Amino acid sequence: MENNQPIIIKRVKRFGGGHHGGAWKIAFADFATAMMAFFLVLWLLSTATPEQKIAIAGYFKDPIGFSESGTPYIIDLGGSPELAPEKTINPEQKAEPTPESSIVSPEQVDSLAEQVERERLELVLQELQNKVEQSPELQKFKDQILFEITQDGLRIQIVDAENRPMFDLGSARLKPYFEDILLAMADTIKTVPNKISVSGHTDAKPYAGSGEYGNWELSANRANAARRALVAGGYPDGQVARVVGYASSSLFDREHPLNPVNRRIDIVVLTKKAQRAIEGEQTTPENPAPSATPGEPGAAPEAPAPQPEPEPMQPQELREKLNIFEDGVLKMDEPGKKQ
């Protein structure tokens, strides 16, 4: 008997997980757009002036009062915001700043000028620090070069080290590497119009020379030698407001009077206020000095003609001209010798 029953084969098709769609992309795009708008609002609020913030707040409190203002925008890019006070229902909203609020007092002007000057000095400080870090020759002495902003200006202190002094022992003869430091700094310091003050300091060890020459003379001579190095490097001599020697009266390390760091040269890029205090300004804007024809009694002396800046000297010629001290004696004071 034949088996004619048909054979049935079942094939099962397996499918992977279904596609979930791109709804998450839309949600993420909305989130990114909201965050961008949020940070944009924060940026606008941080850059808006108080008057602009008042105008924005007034618009959201009373939109009708702004419908017929002088500008169709909340903030007029062509000037200060303008409102329509006759339409506004906000009693606290002011139409425009009062004239008294727009007047800047002399104290505010001085404060702004000091702020701008401080920012300028901070840029000079940063440039000097970069020069020390980037120069292989100056980087060896970075521990001896100190920078700080004080109330008098930018102070640059170059201090002695135990095995690396700036001058010969007991004299004002500059070491070659100290000359290189001053010459490198002259290019940066002369970029600002502020004048400088140069001061010399010694440690508390008494000078071993004759009784007529001591630490006071030595510190003053060293400060003057530093000034000559700066001038030789191209710094205008007329921009030097003061050269002074302090001997050991202003120690860097008071607990250790013989510490080498007490032997130092201070160069201060003065603020205008400190410069006026040094120069002893005799006249003020309220009481100017009376004008007079040159040559008449009471007339101010004529200003000298501006001198061209000296060109930098060759290293050998520079060292011969700068080191005019030997054993504490000024060569130009000896008979038959000139500077």
PyMOL commands that set and color helices and strands:
alter all, ss='L'
color gray80, all
select helices_A, chain A and resi 23-47+50-61+63-66+99-102+106-134+136-139+142-144+176-189+215-232+237-239+260-262+272-279+315-322+331-333
alter helices_A, ss='H'
color red, helices_A
select strands_A, chain A and resi 145-150+153-159+196-201+240-245+264-270+325-326+329-330
alter strands_A, ss='S'
color yellow, strands_A
deselect
rebuild
show_as cartoon
